[in-house]
Amino acid sequence: MNINFVTIPVTSLDETIKFYQEVLDFKIATRFGAGPQMEIVFMADEKGSQLEFIQSGSKKVQHDGLISIGFNVDDIEATADHLRKHNVNITEGPHTLPSGVKLMHAEDLNGVGLGFVQRP
């Protein structure tokens, strides 16, 4: 068994798509209407991991850090520079643990936590 996708409700599907395309290099896998005032998009990274974003009507969605997505990166400093260039809110780090693992936390435009890990 393996995880295929994670579902995240969002306030603005178009803004979310733009963020994940421009900042995190995800591509649209599929996009469709799922009923009155509901639209869904699946986005995939280069290895096929998927995120499902759902916009339902115009109601505001607040995640307040309750959802977090983790990414492995090759260079935490380059990732931090990339995020800053795109005005992403870096909430912690980057910093290095005694084990040599480097960590950084940020947020997407919906308040979803983004964790970045560089392993030695």
C-alpha positions as CSV (number, residue, x, y, z in Angstrom):
1,M,0.0,0.0,0.0
2,N,1.2,3.5,-0.7
3,I,-0.2,7.0,-0.4
4,N,-1.5,8.3,-3.8
5,F,-2.5,11.8,-2.9
6,V,-3.4,14.3,-0.1
7,T,-6.5,16.4,-0.2
8,I,-6.4,20.1,0.7
9,P,-9.4,22.5,0.7
10,V,-8.5,25.9,-0.6
11,T,-10.1,29.3,-1.0
12,S,-8.8,30.1,-4.5
13,L,-8.0,27.3,-6.8
14,D,-6.5,29.4,-9.5
15,E,-4.1,31.2,-7.0
16,T,-3.2,27.8,-5.5
17,I,-2.4,26.3,-8.9
18,K,-0.2,29.3,-9.8
19,F,1.7,29.0,-6.5
20,Y,2.4,25.3,-6.8
21,Q,3.4,25.6,-10.5
22,E,5.6,28.6,-10.1
23,V,7.1,28.0,-6.7
24,L,7.2,24.2,-6.2
25,D,7.2,23.1,-9.9
26,F,4.0,21.0,-9.7
27,K,2.1,20.3,-12.9
28,I,-1.7,20.0,-13.4
29,A,-2.6,16.3,-13.7
30,T,-6.3,16.8,-14.0
31,R,-8.9,19.5,-13.3
32,F,-12.7,19.1,-13.2
33,G,-15.9,20.4,-11.8
34,A,-17.3,18.2,-9.1
35,G,-20.8,19.7,-8.6
36,P,-22.3,23.1,-8.0
37,Q,-19.6,25.5,-7.0
38,M,-17.0,22.8,-6.5
39,E,-13.9,22.4,-8.5
40,I,-11.0,19.9,-8.0
41,V,-7.5,19.9,-9.4
42,F,-4.8,17.2,-9.0
43,M,-1.3,18.4,-9.3
44,A,1.8,16.2,-9.5
45,D,5.5,16.7,-8.8
46,E,8.3,15.3,-11.0
47,K,8.1,11.9,-9.3
48,G,4.3,11.5,-9.5
49,S,3.4,12.5,-5.9
50,Q,0.0,14.2,-6.1
51,L,-1.9,16.8,-4.2
52,E,-5.6,17.3,-4.6
53,F,-6.9,20.8,-4.1
54,I,-10.7,21.4,-3.7
55,Q,-12.4,24.8,-3.9
56,S,-16.0,24.7,-2.8
57,G,-17.9,27.9,-3.3
58,S,-16.5,31.1,-2.1
59,K,-16.1,30.2,1.6
60,K,-12.8,31.1,3.2
61,V,-10.6,28.2,4.3
62,Q,-8.2,28.5,7.2
63,H,-5.7,25.7,7.9
64,D,-3.8,27.4,10.7
65,G,-0.9,25.1,10.3
66,L,-3.0,21.9,10.8
67,I,-1.9,20.6,7.4
68,S,1.8,20.2,6.5
69,I,3.5,18.9,3.3
70,G,7.1,17.7,3.6
71,F,9.7,17.9,0.8
72,N,13.2,16.4,0.5
73,V,15.6,18.9,-1.1
74,D,19.2,18.7,-2.3
75,D,20.2,22.2,-1.2
76,I,18.3,23.9,1.7
77,E,19.9,27.3,1.1
78,A,19.1,27.3,-2.6
79,T,15.5,26.4,-1.7
80,A,15.3,29.2,0.9
81,D,16.6,31.7,-1.8
82,H,14.0,30.4,-4.2
83,L,11.2,30.7,-1.7
84,R,12.3,34.3,-0.8
85,K,12.4,35.2,-4.5
86,H,8.7,34.2,-4.7
87,N,7.8,36.0,-1.4
88,V,6.9,32.8,0.4
89,N,6.6,33.2,4.2
90,I,9.5,31.2,5.7
91,T,8.4,30.5,9.3
92,E,11.5,28.8,10.6
93,G,15.1,28.1,9.5
94,P,16.9,27.0,7.7
95,H,18.9,25.5,10.5
96,T,21.0,22.4,11.0
97,L,20.4,19.7,13.6
98,P,23.2,18.0,15.4
99,S,22.7,15.0,13.1
100,G,23.5,17.2,10.1
101,V,19.9,17.2,8.8
102,K,18.9,20.7,7.7
103,L,15.3,21.9,8.2
104,M,13.2,24.8,7.1
105,H,9.5,25.6,7.4
106,A,7.3,27.8,5.3
107,E,3.6,28.4,4.4
108,D,1.8,28.4,1.2
109,L,-0.8,31.1,0.4
110,N,-3.5,29.0,2.1
111,G,-1.6,28.6,5.4
112,V,-0.6,25.1,4.6
113,G,2.7,24.2,6.2
114,L,5.6,23.4,3.9
115,G,8.5,21.5,5.5
116,F,11.9,21.2,3.7
117,V,14.5,18.6,4.7
118,Q,18.1,18.2,3.4
119,R,19.7,15.1,4.6
120,P,23.5,14.7,4.9
